[in-house]
Amino acid sequence: MSNKKIYIIAGEASGDVHGANLVNALFQLNPNLNIRGWGGDAMQNAGLHLEQHYRQTAFMGFWEVLKNLPTILNLIKKAKEDIAHFNPDVLILIDYPGFNLRIAKFAKTLGIKTVYYISPKVWAWKSSRVKKIKADVDKMLVIFPFEKQFYNKYNYTVDYVGNPLIDEVEKHKALNAKASYQKKYIALLPGSRKQEINKMLPVLLSVAQRFKNEQFVIAGLSSFSENLYKQHFSHLPNVQLWLNKTQQIYQQSKAAIVTSGTATLEAALYNLPQMVVYKSSNISYQIGKRVVKVKYISLVNLVMDKPVVLELIQNDCTVDKISKELYLLLENECYRNNMLKQYQLLHQKLGGAGASQKAAKIILNDFF
């Protein structure tokens, strides 16, 4: 099994985290692997030879993707050329479906075996993509229990490996087991894409202005310049920016305002009371409203299939409504405790730790 080659593509921050844990697990099982691909700092630090950073590939929203289509098409071409040149034994694709499904189809023409780790959200929208997945993906590894049931309806067998966020959270908790944190901050998570940050951060900071006696911390990413964040809040004395310290922020916060995404689930696994907010361009929202088939946008509510955390979306994503909910999270102990009880049930639904190890074993056992 020595000198086997694996190519991995993750197109955004959460995929980089999960990709890094998978790369670590693969190397633990076989230190001689040659792993190359697209991702971020975490995957590179895990030992991946980084060909392209996700900061150039993360586009979100229908209108935003359309505006950047020439760039995206050039990136797809670049990925295809690099994969063909590297000629891996296995291609691993992590979420990021608009890009990765095209790459899967290309890999099929070259006879390269493809594993999809972390399914596209075909259960939410574009269920027509299941046909492409069945045609071009040799193995699908899913991280939510309801995804296995979804794919069963299409006679496509997938492997449920558990949720890798549990591994990430448990790993961080173990590293900081002896630390004693005072929960004194309110966490602001404006998203992991540039357009999300520019859209959401001004709204979140307007809320911070109303709570002058509270301390707020923005969970920032060093893959963007500090100025992207600081241009919005240089005049606010009760706001700090911490880069690449999201887990530490969770542990030192008493409430969170989270832009929809993986962070909603992560905050829940840290038992952090939260609300979920999201606002996109009006064009993207109007299109999305017509094609998205799920009742909720937060992963917490989706897994639990009920409104555990409040979602304030688009026109409801106002400073007044966010402020009202934040007051409840801070002052209403009964409200907070009920949310925390639901978090425990959520954890049970997701299963135990070890998703990355399970995924790595399946990949190496099935394809090498």
N, C-alpha and C positions, 0 to 999 in steps of 0.2 A: 504493500500500500504506500510505499515511499514515493516521493516526488510526484504525487498526484496533484492535479491542478484544479482549483476551484475559483470561479469568478462570481462575485457578489455585487448586486446593485441595490443600494438604499438611497432614496431621493430626498430625505428630509431628516430633521433632528431626531424624532422618535425612532425612525428606522435605523439611524446611526447607533443609538443606544442598544437596541435589540440585536443589531448586526454585530456589535462589538462583543456582546455576551455569547453570541453564536460562534464567532471567530475564536474566542477564548476556549469554548467547549470543544470545538473541532481540533484545536491545537493540543488540548489535553489528551484527546484520544489518539491523535497522530501528529507529533511535533514536526514531521517532515513534509507536511502539506505546503504547497505553494499557493497562497491565496492573494488574489488581486481584485480590484474593483472600484466601485463608486460608493462614497459614504462621507464620513466626516472624521473629526479628530479622534473620537472614541474608537472607531474601527481601525484607524491608523495606529493608535496606541496599542491596540490589541494584537497588531502584527500584520494587518492587511497592507499590501502595497497599494497605496491610494493613487488612483488614476485621475479622479475628478471629485471635487468637494461638492457636497449638496447645496452649499450656499448659492451656487450658480444654477441649481436645478429645481429649487422649491417654488413652484407657482401654485396658487390656490384660487379657486373661483372660476366660473365659466368665462367671464369677461377678461380676467387677468390672463388665463391660459390663451385665449384668442389673441390678445394683444402681443403676447410673447411667442406666438406660434413659430415664426422663423427661427428664433433662438432654440426652441424645443426641438424642432426638426433637425437642426444642425447637431444638437447634443445626441439625438438618436443615431444619427449617421456616425458620429464619433464613437459612440458605444459599440455599434455594430462592427466598425473597423477594428477596434481594440479587442473585442471578443474573438473575431475571426483570426487575428494575429496571435492571440494568446492560446487559442484552441483548448479551452478547459475540458476536463472530464465531466464536470457538473457546473451548471449555472444556477445560482440561488438568487431569487428575486424577492425583495422585501416590500410588500404593499405597493404604493406608488403606481397604480394600475394603468393610467393613460400612457405612461412611458413603458412600463415593464411588460405589458401584454404585447406590445409591438416587438419588444426584444425577444419574448418567448417564441413568437411566430418565426422570427428570424433564426433563432437557435435551432428550431425544428428543421429548417431547411439544411442546416449544417450537420444534423444528426447529433446535436449536443443535448444531453439529458438535462431537464429543467425541473427544479424544485421551487415551489412558491411557498415562502414562509411568511405568515401573516397575510391572510386573504384580503384581496380587494373587498370593499364593502358592497358586494353585489346584492346582499340582502337589503340594502338601503336604497340603492338605485342602480340602474343599468344591469338588471338581472340577465339581459341578453349576453352579457360578457361570459356567463357560465358556458355557453357554447364554445367560445374561444378558449376558455380554460381547459375544457374537456379535450379539445383538439390539440392544444400546444403544451400543456403542463403535465409532466409525468407524475408528479407527486405534490399534493397540497397539504400543508401543515397549518392547522387553524388554532387560534388562541382563545376563542370563546365557545362555550358549550353549544350555544344555539346555532353556530355556524355548521356544525356537523349535521344537525337536523335539517338545516336549509339545503345543504348539498345533497342529502339523501333524496330529497324530492326530485332531484335531477339525475338520479342514478349515478352519482359520482362519489366514489368513496374517498374520504379524506381522513387524516389522522389528527385528533385533538391532542395537543401536547401540553396544555395548560397555558397560563398567561405569564410571559417573561417579565412583566412588570413586578410580579411578586418576587422574583429572584433579585431584581434590581433593588427593590425596597428592603428586602431582608439583608442583602449584602451591605447596604449603607447603614442599616440599623446595627449590624454586627460590628462594623468598623467604629461606630460611635457609641457603643454600648455603655462605656464608662462616662460619657459626657452628660452633664446635667444642663438641660436647656430650659431657659425661662421663656414661656410663650407670651411674647409681648408685641409681636408685629402683626400686621395685616398684609398678607401676600398678594401681590398683583402679578398675574401671569398674562401678559398681553399677546402671547402666541409665539410661534417659532418661525414665522415667515415675515419678510419685511413689510409686505402690504398689510398684514394683520396688525403688526406693531403700530404702524402709522395710523391705522384706522381706530384701533382700540385704546391705545395708551392715552390719548387726550381725554377720552371719556372716563377712564379709570382715575386719572389724575384730578379731574373735576370733582370726583367723589372724595378724593383725599383732601381737597381743599375744604370740604364741609366737615371733616372730622379732624380738626386742627389739634386735638389732644391725643390723637392716635399716631403711632409710627407705622409707616408703610414701607415695604421693600419690594422693588421690582425684580423679578427673576429674569435676568438678562442672559444673553448668549454671547460669548466672545467671538463667535463667527461673524458677528456684526460689529460695526464701530460703536464705541460708547456714545458718540454724538447722536446716533440714531435714537437713543433713549433720552439722553440729556438735553437735547434741543427742546424737549417738551416740558421739563420740570426744573430748570435751573433756579426758578423763583420759589420753589416749595421747600421750606425747611424741614418738613416732617416726612420727606420721601428720600429713600436711599436706593442706589442701584448696586446689586450684587451680581456679578457675572459668574456663570457656571457653578452656582451654589444652590440650585433649586431644591435639592434634598435637605440641605441645611435650613433653607428658608421654611420648608414644610414643618420641620421639627421645632422651629422657633416662633411659629405663628399660631395665632388663636382663631383666625378666619382667613378665607381666601376668596378672591374674585378671579375666576379662571376663564380664559378664553377657551371655547370648546375645543376638544382634542384629547390626546392621550393624557394630558395633565389632569383632566377631571378624574380619571380612574386612579392616577398616581396619588393625588391629594386624598382620595378616599382611603387608599391603602395606608396612608400616614395618619388616618383618623382626624383629618383636618376639616372642620365645618366649612362649607363652600357654597357659592352660587356659580352658575355657569352663564356666561354672557357671550354674545356673538353678533357682529354686524359686518356685512360685506357691502360691496357696491350694489346699488339698487337693481342693476341689470342682472348681476349674478344671483341676487336673492330671488328675483321674480322667476328666473329660470329654475333655480334650485327648488323653489316651493312647488313647482309643477311636476318635478321628476323624482324627488326624494320620497321614499315610501315608508319611512319609519316615523314613529310617534314622537321620538325624542332625539336630541342631538348629542346629549352627553352619554358617554359610555356607562356611567353609573346607572342612569335611568334605563338605558337599553338592556343591560345585563339583568337588572332587577325587574324590568318590564313594568315599572311604575315610577311616579315622580318623587324620587328620594331627595333630589336637589332641585332648586328652582332654576328654570331656564328663562333667561331674558334675551330674546332674539329680535334683531332688526329694530322695528319700531318700538318694541318693548324695552330695548336696550338704552334706557335713558338714565341720566344722572339721578333723577328723582326716584325711580324704581329700584335702581341699584343701591342707593343710599338707604331706602326703606328696608330692603332685605338685609343689608349689612348691619343695621341697627338691631334687627331681630337676631342675627347670628351672634352678636356681641352681648346682647342684654337678656335674651329669653333662654334660660337654662333648659327648660323643658323642650323647647324647639330644637336646641343643639343636641340634647341627649337622644332624642328620637332619631335624629339623623345618624348619630354614631351607632345606635343599635342596628340600623339598616346597613351600615358599613360592615358590621360583623357578618351579617347574612350574605352580603356581597362577597366577602372574602371566602366564605364556605362554598359559594356557587362556583367560584373560579378555580377551586382546587388548591393543591399544595405547590410547593416550590419545585424547581428542576426542569422548567420548560426548555431552556437552552440546551441542557444535557440530553433531554429526550430527542429534541430535534436533530442534534448532531449525531446521535447514535443511529437514528433512522436514515439520515443522509449517507453516512459511511457504510452502514450495513446493506442498504438497498442498492447503492450505486458503485461501491468499490469492492 
